[in-house]
Amino acid sequence: MPFKRSPMRYAHIMGYTSVVYQENGENIISVGYDGDIRIWNGIGDDDPPTVCVGEHVWAVEQYADRVLIATDLNTVQAYKYPSLDKDGIEFRFTAYVTCLAKNKRFIVAGSEDATIKVLSLDDGEQFELENLGGPVLSIDVSKRDLLAASIGDGKIYVWDIKTKELKKTIEGLPKVKSFEAVMHFSSPSFEPKTGSLLAYPSEKEVVVLNTSSWEVVKKYVHPKLSTTLTVCRYSPMGDYIAAGSVTGTICVWDCETSKPVEGENPFDANPITKLVWNPKNNGELAISDGNGQVGTVTDIFIESGEDDVDGEDIVLMAEKEAENEDDDAFDDLFNARKDMIEQYFLGNFLINKFPFSDLKPDEKETNNKNSHNGKSNKRSKGDEMASDNEESDDALNENCFELEKLKSQIMGPTQKSDGPMSDGEYDDDDDRATMHSERVVVPKSFPQQLPFQPGSTPHSLEHCYLVYNHVGIVRRHATDKENSIEVEFHDSQQHHGIHLNNFLNHTMAGLSETVLAMACPNEDGNPSKIVCINQAAFGKREWTYTMPRCEEIIAVTASDKIVVVATDNRLLRVYTARGTQREVISVTGPIVALAAYGDHFLVAYHNSPANEDQHISLMVVTCVNFKLRCREVRVPLSAGSEMRWIGYTDRGSPVVYDSAGVLNIYHATFNLWFPIYNADNLPSKNASDSLFIIKVSESTQDVQLVLCRGAKYPLTTPKPVPINVKFVLPMCDLESEKECLEDELVRSLYLKVDEADKLMKETAVKLFALACKNECEQRAKELVETIASSQLIPLVIKYASKIRRYHLAESLAPLLPTFQEQEMQEEKLEQESVRENAAIVNELQHINLEAITKKDNTPKIKPLPVGTKKPTNPFRKSTAAGNEGGISSPASSSGHNGANSSSNPLEHLTGKAIGFSVTRTSSPSLGSRLTSSSDGGQDENRPQNSGSSTPGGGGMKFLPWFELHREELQRQHPEAAEAELIKIGMREFKAQQPKGQPSTSTTESGTTPKRKLEENDQPETGVSKLAKFGFVKNG
């Protein structure tokens, strides 16, 4: 009986059309030049579901719950089937994809750009076959992992996918320069059972080769065929092979007899573009032509009484035959139960009929054993571990069997109760309970998130990002021709690009404005290394460290001041930016990621095993000189999500982004996390798109990111274009004015924005005015009480009085002193905490100050530094405290300068070196001593100025005063600690300062202003006037 052809149905517009069966053979899927995908429930479906997925669609492949579609976007987009929701991108090319193929281990795609890409389903590894000499027209993959591709240069190439070796090249086929103009696809097809044969159409025949010897096995020729063949395909079981011609003719041969199967002629003469068999192997195949039409061919199999049993699926029959052993095992299980029940009743009958006393000893043992098996059907652990001889005896005994052992072999491990039962407890229910067994429940395991580098893409790709952040981009190129690292800075005026040969095979990198840090794992016996290059340095710019043999670097980060690496031994190794090795820190869990900013760095690690959620904690570490301080916080990941990015804002706040698209920022003062953005807020984002975070700016409240279409990571070529999106706090009803103002208020209070205090006052006043406008005075007062700012009270009182809300203004007035007192207490507490934290630093400063101000009595002859010696004028009025109102003589001037220079020759350097300005009053000069001695001798002729010298040292600063009076304070307060001693000294220093004079004033410069004579002041006598011109000989 000849096969039947259905009339070709319109499916798509005129152009290349492709068709494929659903994996179970229930539906037909077609794609065409109009960019639509249609799912046909049989060729007679009048209303197939249609979805537009692009401008043009060239190929389609369906498996499991996914469907791969090649569109004009030069990608192979994956969709969920049958919902057609995007599920990622499998391949990217520089031209559109022309064909797809798949077996159990690999997915293969061919493109117009003369390249083929192969993706492994086992490990996700991808490799490329390029420079093929023409567009890829058709491909097929065998069961033996052989790949055959028809290329536009008139050849068919066959590769071994595992070894990437070219096995065979077949020539003599039609050539074509563009896929859109192709007429002869010359599609190869492997024999599906074993993959030992390869068939391809050549002119009017189908040639079959042996894939081992590559010899021609046979050629299929149809006597009625008058045109050339373009496509061919084996049936699912390899029993038949079908081919299509350029005029729409379908030819089918029986592979065993090589006889053609008769069939109907085509209705129209359009070239066949695709031919596929139904996976059910029911003698049906689907075809598509170049005119946008699809059709089917049915009833191909030759009738046979045994072969065709009511149209039953032959593939399913074969699967059932393969499962006969399991069915027989289950039959044995039920037969065993039946036999056991029979033995139970037989055992009871024998016990009642023939007592043990009538039996021989050997028969007693056998009967006792049988009755035990019949009643309890249980074996203890000691029986299970018996010797082989005992097991062989049980096997010979037809009445002894192990039901639990049989069930465990078929249904998996079981649990059974071992409690003894008396003979009186055995009845039908007890026997049924004895047969009952429970399946062992194995707890489900959840894998923990593996370590990752923020801002990087998988290093398994040939071209990947090692880091992409706000400073620049570090790319790695690992191909057969090149293995290099390329560094590109966003600010090209400050830094130049870098291109390095990747000899050590670096797979991790950290980039800051001054440091490029790269790390490599252990490979081929080479230890793991960290290599750093300083961008702003002179001399040797590169430094490196080698990890011990037992350690491997899994994460690295760099800032302007530190470099931190994490190893698989759960260790953190800290280095300075210039290469000094610092601390080695242990972490209490598997490390996930690192980030650094200035003197701070973050360490994300697992604090407990994962379940549905990842349990990750964060170490916030601060480096103060050679001292580290750490705070641990929990990371707020969304339910069922993983960490995707971690870093700092431009103001130094930690930020975390998870796979659910939620961006959280950490406020260290309040020890709280705040969500600041959600990926769903991006209008242009689709379900399969993801965000790649580059930078988070807290001052401008925006996020710089890359929108990855249908993928998790951006492409290296072409270079992605970042976009900026504003923070979106998850506030309710942001459409109204009140909620928008509340959003601004929260931002000003908790985010480090520019002019936060001014913004807070403006927003609070607007909210206050809105509440008054809406007749909500209680809400307005509550707002002021909640903010609790003394600077806000006058503003709201003034506004309330202006709108004649006098009662509200009067109720707000008493809040001002309360808020002021609260703020003063907070300031005091803050000052105390700062002083306590600075106690260690003050102690270090005290030691440095003692070393610097220590006097040396030996005379030193040393010239002054250039520019420090000024020309002296003997007739200029002296500004020294001891020469007020007088004219200094040359001797006194030189003595004054000499004393200053000899007392501390490094004073011009040491004061700035330690950050303190040491006043000259602490080491009086010779001129001041002379003047003070003359003053002491002429008290009766000189008026006493109480403001010129004070017990507190006059203009002396607190730190020098404190160092001079430290011992006295310690004697007065022996039990006081260092911090408390500083507080006591501060109080006494302030008490000794004169009123109206600031504690930080100095008396180094400035002329004493004139003052009026008071009544008790004595007039200046002639002796005192002449004393000013006195001369004292030195030495």
Secondary structure, 3 states (H helix, E strand, C coil): CCEEECCCEECCCCECCEEEECCCCCCEEEECCCCEEEEECCCCCCCCCEEECCCCEEEEEEECCEEEEEECCCEEEEEECCCCCEEEEEEECCCCEEEEEECCCEEEEEECCCCEEEEECCCCCEEEECCCCCCEEEEEECCCCEEEEEECCCEEEEEECCCCEEEEEECCCCCCCCHHHCCCCCCCEECCCCCCEEEEEECCEEEEEECCCCCEEEEEECCCCCCCEEEEEECCCCCEEEEEECCCCEEEEECCCCCEECECCCCCCCCEEEEEECCCCCCCEEEEECECEEEEEECCCCCCCCCCCCCCCHHHHHHHHHCHHHHHHHHHHHHHHHHHHHHHHHHHHHHHHCCHHHCCHHHHHHHHHHHHHHHCCCCCHHHHCCCHHHHHHHHHCCCCCCHHHHHHHHHCCEECCCCCCCHHHCCHHHHHHHHCCEECCCCCCCCCCCCCCCCCCCCCCCEEEEEECCCEEEEEEECCCCEEEEEEECCCCCCCCEEEECCCCCCEEEECCCEEEEEECCECCECCEEEEEECCCCCCCEEEEECCCCCCEEEEEECCCEEEEEECCCEEEEEECCCCEEEEEECCCCEEEEEEECCEEEEEEECCCCCCCCCEEEEEEEEECCEEEEEEEECCCCCCCCEEEEEECCCCCEEEEECCCEEEEEECCCCEEEEEEEHHHCCCCCCCCEEEEEEEECCCCEEEEEEECCCCCCCCCCCCCCEEEECCCCCCCCCCHHHHHHHHHHHHHHCCCCCHHHHHHHHHHHHHHHHHHCCCHHHHHHHHHHHCCCCHHHHHHHHHHHCCCHHHHHHHCCHHHHHHHHHHHHHHHHHHHHHHHCHHHHHHHHHHHHHHHCCCCCCCCCCCCCCCCCCCCCCCECCCHHHCCCECCHHHHHHHHHHHHHHCCCHHHHHHHHCCCCCHHHCCCHHHHHHHHHHHHCHHHCCCCCCCCCCCCCCCCHHHHHHHCHHHHHHHCCCCCHHHHHHHHHHHHHHHCCCCCCCCCCCCCCCCCCCCCCCCCCCCCHHHHHHCCCCCCCC
